[in-house]
């Protein structure tokens, strides 16, 4: 027996070039905190999810937030809240431009110095941003004397200015300008997907990657291979289609019925939007495949959402947003990754102000006390905190009178005056600057067809008004959480 063992050892040494027997392979050491991949779409409404099997698969693998809303159904205010974790009344960004909005205001108020990107970068994350930033940002712009400006907090920066057409745009690629034309290979969402895969493949862990697509924002440009998909598809026609709510607010009350021409345009818009999100879905699938191939999938949180929703015919409104209706403020939020139970639906009211503190908590950081939102990680355990908010805030300045704004409402789209809204899991309460009030009991009236504000008991109306005023005035996580807790 001993002789045979000696022979076996000699043979092993001969076969390995007389070297020592190979050590068993050691598993790669995972970073302490997960990577984060955040896909943010533009104007994606809930009714487009049925055309995105990749998002449905992500939901099966993780958690969906059934009461997730934005702080304003408008690009720049919403994205400002996402970057900072703050309401518009704390970022100062209420519109896409002018004295109360846009990139200029966001920058002047020094919001860029305290975003989730600056926090994660300081914590050792490799941070990458690509696609759409904030309205008014120009890739070749000079800001504070810095040409081809890149905001603080980002290791990689591949951002366009006007990329809504998906072609003929310029990218700021880490301070270098890249001009893209109209070839199929220039299709912006696909270009972003390729850059994102490169970041995942080459970045040292941990990394944070945001891909902010322009799709499916108008003009709803699909990728070449998707132009013929969904032939005959029409805009959904539920009971709110081409129907005014009872006791509609003044900005909406006189809207005429949709004409056949308008309805045809709405059908075309919905079909093109369904086509446009196909490239987003493929991107999500390819990013998850890349995470698998690089061995990073088990330690990466993938997040999918939209900056706001969109209406197409509901409440007699032609294509647009900016209202407090569910079509505009209620958007998808899906997360999958370590620590997130697969196939779960979380009903607690969540907002886009919660994303920044969530990203920071995942990175092992304590969010700054000035952040208005709250980390969603405490909801993943299945035993959510008892003091979680019960109401969310929407803040909007209007009407939009800037025809240069890419979100300037076209005729019939709806252009509400300034309002603030309180949204619970079952009701929506809106106060307009002209004194108009709306109240929709969504538990009985999910499509918001009956404004019952006039019949609210005085005590209930006073309670809602007090809660809304408290949220409008809150600053910081503790105060905003307390202000967002109300009964009923």
C-alpha angles and dihedrals in degrees: 000000000000091000091053091050090052091050090050092052092049092049091049091052091049092050092051096046092260090295126136116277110275117264115241112265112266118225115247112264109246119220115255092244129041130257114246127216113188121190111192118185128198120241094344111163126205092250091066094064091083088067094051111075091172091062090046088053090049089053091052089053095047146001134311122204108220096190102043116140139171127240090237132002092236130094106241100039091047095048091046088056091048094052095045107026089233136122119247089257087064100038092044089224111125101145142025095261148347126064095327104040154017133072092302093062092041090054097041091053089054093240090142091066092065111039131126086259094060090046095049094044091054088050091058101264121143101232126202130181125188139168121017123014119171132327109269096028112129122198091220095041125131112222123180088348093306114124121217087014122221117187121236120270101046128108092182125031125184104161133155130204111211102013098145093113090052088226138068096032137134124234124207097219104189092318093318119107119232118190117206126194137195102288116124088248089061094064100133101221090052091047090052091048091055093048091047092053089051092052092051092047096047108029120101112237134288100051138163118209127184120189109187108187125201088217131135093017115115136311077044096216112190125206114265094257092052101051095100099042124119097018112201094013112155135196112271114268109205122156092282093058110116091350129119119221116247109263092014118190117261095258089059106026097087098046108130124226115281113268121229088251092053092047091051090051091049091052091050091048093052092047092051091046090054088050093047095055092056090081090049090053092049089050092054090050093048093048092052090048090052091050089054094048093049093047092243099109097093091054101041130093112211116202128190127188147127133243091232143336132253140226126219112180099332112134089007091292122142119219114319150078138226096108129112092238118120091249089067109032103034110077138161124277117179126171130182131174144082114347094016114110113231121247097013130143117206113204099187114117108261131177140194089257085071095063098075095051089043092055091046093049091050087054091055095255132131109235115240114264090239091067111106096203131074131228114263092209090091088065094058094073094071091240103081119196114274092230097058114138120268097194136047130207130231119190122189135174117203172264098358107229100168110105089191091063110104086220095050104139115247122217111304094009096111124253108195124197121243113306144159122213137197116209125190127176089270109024145039122211121186132187118192126203089242091061097259116140130199130192126180122183097211093186087070099019107036094165092053099236099143122057103202098175092119092059097046114122110253093242092053092047090050090050092052092046092050092049092049092049091050092052092047089056101040124117124188134012098282095048095042093048090051092046090050094056114094135145124243 
